[in-house]
Amino acid sequence: MSAVVARPAARPVRRSPLARTIRHQLAAQFYVGAWFWAIILAGVVVATVIASRFGPVEVSIMQYARQGTLWFPFSMMIFIVAAGLTPHVAAGMTRRSFAAAAAVVSLIVAAANALVLVGLLQVERAVYAAAGWTQSLTDGGLDLVSSTTDVGPLLVALVVTGAAATASGLLVGVVYYRVGGWWGTLTLPLTVGPILVVGQLLSGTIGPFGVPVLGKDTWAIDTASGLALRTAVSAALIAILLAVFNRLTRGAPLGKPVV
């Protein structure tokens, strides 16, 4: 009779503090984000039905969700810092892992919201086409495209402007966390201003002009090279925001008031 050999128990998978923090923060953001988009979608459906009662719908209604995809995630990033940093460190993890995780989550949230909005705009375009309506874009933040069929440039603009908003939200949060309400409010032009700068860069507001060395009209947003240049400048600005956030978070004392 052969002896039964017991197999050693499998070792539990140990995730790094960074991976655990990213997973925890993403789960919270995706849960809140699901409610956010459910409310947006319900509002758009109701508004479309009401507008159709007065004649053919001539403008996209979904386009107005763009502002929500900037400022709601912006506020959620402030909340991540205000409510999450102290418990994170108190649990024995480092400020460095918190800052790195928050930066990764901010970029993922921005990309996810952009993908959802672009997808819903395509669904809206199909509905409008079936109903014989015109899906025109009137939002100034989307003026780099003439139609929602320009998926590539539209997605680039929404991802980058969304990333600027989430990165700015993290910076606003850590500044308030460190220095309180008065100085946090006084520095808002510096911490929130980049959202407006990136928004202008990825719109037609700033017209084409020459850049030294690169040549004439290299800034023209209606060209692939111009859009790439504006995107690169915007990405550099976002990287600076996240770097400053990282530095301020790693040196943040615990227990400072946020108001």
C-alpha positions in Angstrom: 0.0 0.0 0.0 1.5 3.3 -1.1 1.9 6.1 1.3 0.0 9.4 0.6 2.4 12.3 0.4 0.9 15.5 1.5 1.6 18.5 -0.8 3.1 21.6 0.8 0.6 24.4 1.1 0.9 27.0 -1.6 2.5 30.2 -0.4 0.2 33.2 -0.6 1.1 35.8 -3.2 2.6 38.7 -1.5 2.0 42.0 -3.4 4.3 45.0 -2.9 2.9 48.0 -1.0 2.8 49.9 -4.3 0.7 47.2 -6.0 -1.6 46.9 -3.0 -2.1 50.7 -2.9 -2.7 50.9 -6.6 -5.3 48.1 -6.4 -7.1 49.7 -3.4 -7.2 53.2 -4.9 -8.3 51.9 -8.3 -11.1 49.8 -6.8 -12.4 52.9 -5.0 -12.1 55.1 -8.1 -13.8 52.6 -10.4 -16.7 52.1 -8.0 -17.3 55.8 -7.8 -16.7 56.2 -11.5 -19.4 53.6 -12.3 -21.9 55.7 -10.4 -20.6 58.9 -12.1 -21.1 57.5 -15.6 -24.5 55.9 -14.7 -25.7 59.4 -13.6 -24.2 61.0 -16.7 -25.8 58.5 -19.0 -29.2 58.8 -17.4 -29.1 62.6 -17.7 -28.0 62.5 -21.3 -30.8 60.1 -22.2 -33.4 62.2 -20.4 -32.1 65.4 -22.0 -32.1 63.8 -25.5 -35.7 62.6 -25.1 -36.8 66.0 -24.0 -34.9 67.9 -26.7 -36.4 65.6 -29.4 -39.9 66.6 -28.4 -39.2 70.1 -29.7 -37.8 69.0 -33.1 -34.7 67.4 -34.5 -31.7 67.4 -32.2 -28.9 69.3 -33.8 -26.0 69.2 -31.3 -24.3 66.5 -29.3 -25.6 66.3 -25.7 -23.0 63.8 -24.6 -20.2 66.3 -25.4 -21.1 68.3 -22.3 -20.0 65.4 -20.1 -16.4 66.5 -20.9 -16.5 69.0 -18.1 -17.5 66.4 -15.7 -14.6 64.1 -16.8 -12.3 66.9 -15.8 -13.6 68.3 -12.5 -15.1 65.2 -10.9 -11.8 63.2 -11.1 -10.0 66.3 -10.0 -12.0 66.4 -6.8 -11.6 62.7 -6.3 -7.8 63.0 -6.5 -8.0 65.7 -3.8 -9.9 63.3 -1.7 -7.4 60.5 -2.2 -4.7 62.7 -0.6 -6.8 64.2 2.1 -8.4 60.9 3.3 -5.7 58.4 2.2 -2.2 59.6 3.1 -2.4 59.5 6.9 -4.0 56.0 7.1 -1.5 54.8 4.5 1.5 55.8 6.5 -0.1 54.8 9.8 -0.5 51.3 8.3 3.2 51.0 8.0 3.6 51.9 4.3 5.7 54.7 2.9 4.8 58.1 1.5 6.8 57.1 -1.5 4.5 54.2 -2.3 1.5 56.3 -1.7 2.7 59.1 -4.1 3.7 56.6 -6.8 0.4 54.7 -6.6 -1.7 57.9 -6.6 0.2 59.1 -9.7 -0.4 55.8 -11.6 -4.1 55.8 -10.6 -4.5 59.4 -11.7 -3.3 58.5 -15.2 -5.4 55.4 -15.4 -8.5 57.2 -14.3 -8.0 59.9 -16.9 -7.5 57.4 -19.7 -10.5 55.3 -18.6 -12.8 58.4 -18.5 -11.6 59.5 -21.9 -12.2 56.0 -23.4 -15.7 55.9 -22.0 -16.6 59.3 -23.2 -15.3 58.6 -26.7 -17.2 55.4 -26.8 -20.4 57.0 -25.7 -20.0 59.7 -28.3 -19.7 57.0 -31.0 -22.9 55.4 -29.6 -24.6 58.8 -29.7 -23.5 59.3 -33.3 -25.1 56.0 -34.3 -28.3 56.9 -32.5 -28.4 60.4 -34.2 -27.8 58.9 -37.6 -30.6 56.4 -37.1 -32.9 59.3 -36.1 -31.8 61.6 -38.9 -30.3 64.1 -36.4 -27.0 66.1 -36.6 -24.3 65.5 -34.0 -22.5 68.8 -34.1 -19.9 69.7 -31.5 -20.1 73.1 -29.9 -17.9 72.5 -26.8 -14.8 74.7 -27.2 -12.7 72.0 -25.6 -13.4 69.7 -28.5 -12.8 72.2 -31.3 -9.7 70.4 -32.5 -12.0 67.9 -34.3 -14.9 68.6 -36.6 -16.7 65.4 -36.0 -16.7 62.5 -33.5 -15.4 60.3 -36.3 -12.0 61.8 -35.7 -11.5 59.3 -32.9 -7.7 59.5 -32.7 -7.3 63.3 -32.1 -10.4 63.3 -29.9 -9.1 60.5 -27.7 -5.6 62.2 -27.4 -7.2 65.5 -26.3 -9.5 63.9 -23.7 -6.8 61.7 -22.2 -4.2 64.5 -21.9 -6.6 67.1 -20.6 -8.0 64.5 -18.2 -4.5 63.6 -17.0 -3.8 67.3 -16.4 -7.0 67.5 -14.2 -6.2 64.4 -12.1 -2.5 65.4 -11.7 -3.5 68.9 -10.7 -6.0 67.4 -8.2 -3.3 65.4 -6.5 -1.1 68.6 -6.3 -4.0 70.6 -4.9 -4.7 67.9 -2.3 -1.1 67.6 -1.0 -0.6 71.4 -0.9 -3.8 71.7 1.2 -2.6 68.8 3.3 0.7 70.3 4.0 0.0 74.0 4.5 -3.7 74.3 5.2 -6.6 76.3 3.7 -5.1 79.8 3.4 -2.0 78.9 1.6 -3.7 76.1 -0.3 -6.2 78.6 -1.7 -3.6 81.2 -2.5 -1.6 78.8 -4.5 -4.6 77.6 -6.6 -3.5 79.6 -9.7 -0.3 77.5 -9.7 -1.9 74.2 -8.8 -5.1 74.5 -10.9 -3.7 76.7 -13.7 -2.1 73.8 -15.6 -5.6 72.4 -16.3 -6.5 75.6 -18.2 -3.1 75.7 -19.9 -3.3 72.2 -21.2 -6.9 72.8 -22.3 -5.8 75.8 -24.3 -2.9 73.8 -25.8 -5.2 71.1 -27.1 -7.8 73.4 -28.6 -7.9 75.8 -31.5 -7.8 78.8 -29.2 -4.0 79.1 -29.6 -3.5 79.5 -33.3 -0.6 78.3 -35.4 2.8 80.0 -35.1 6.4 79.3 -35.7 8.7 77.7 -33.2 12.4 78.5 -33.4 14.4 75.7 -35.0 11.3 73.6 -35.7 10.1 75.9 -38.4 7.0 77.8 -39.5 3.5 76.8 -38.3 4.8 73.8 -36.2 2.2 74.6 -33.6 -0.8 74.2 -36.0 -3.2 71.8 -34.3 -4.8 70.7 -37.5 -1.6 68.9 -38.5 -0.2 65.6 -37.1 3.1 67.3 -36.2 1.4 70.2 -34.5 -0.9 68.0 -32.4 2.1 65.8 -31.5 4.1 68.9 -30.4 1.2 70.3 -28.3 0.7 66.8 -26.8 4.4 66.6 -25.9 4.4 70.0 -24.2 1.2 69.0 -22.3 2.7 65.7 -21.2 5.8 67.5 -20.0 3.7 69.8 -17.9 1.8 66.9 -16.4 5.0 65.1 -15.6 6.2 68.3 -13.7 2.9 68.3 -11.7 3.4 64.7 -10.7 7.0 65.2 -9.8 6.1 68.2 -7.6 3.3 66.1 -6.0 5.8 63.3 -5.4 8.3 65.6 -3.8 5.7 67.3 -1.5 4.1 64.0 -0.5 7.4 62.3 0.4 8.2 65.2 2.8 4.7 65.7 4.2 4.4 65.6 8.0 1.4 63.7 9.3 -1.4 65.4 11.2 -1.4 68.7 9.4 -4.8 70.3 8.9 -6.2 70.4 5.4 -8.6 73.3 6.1 
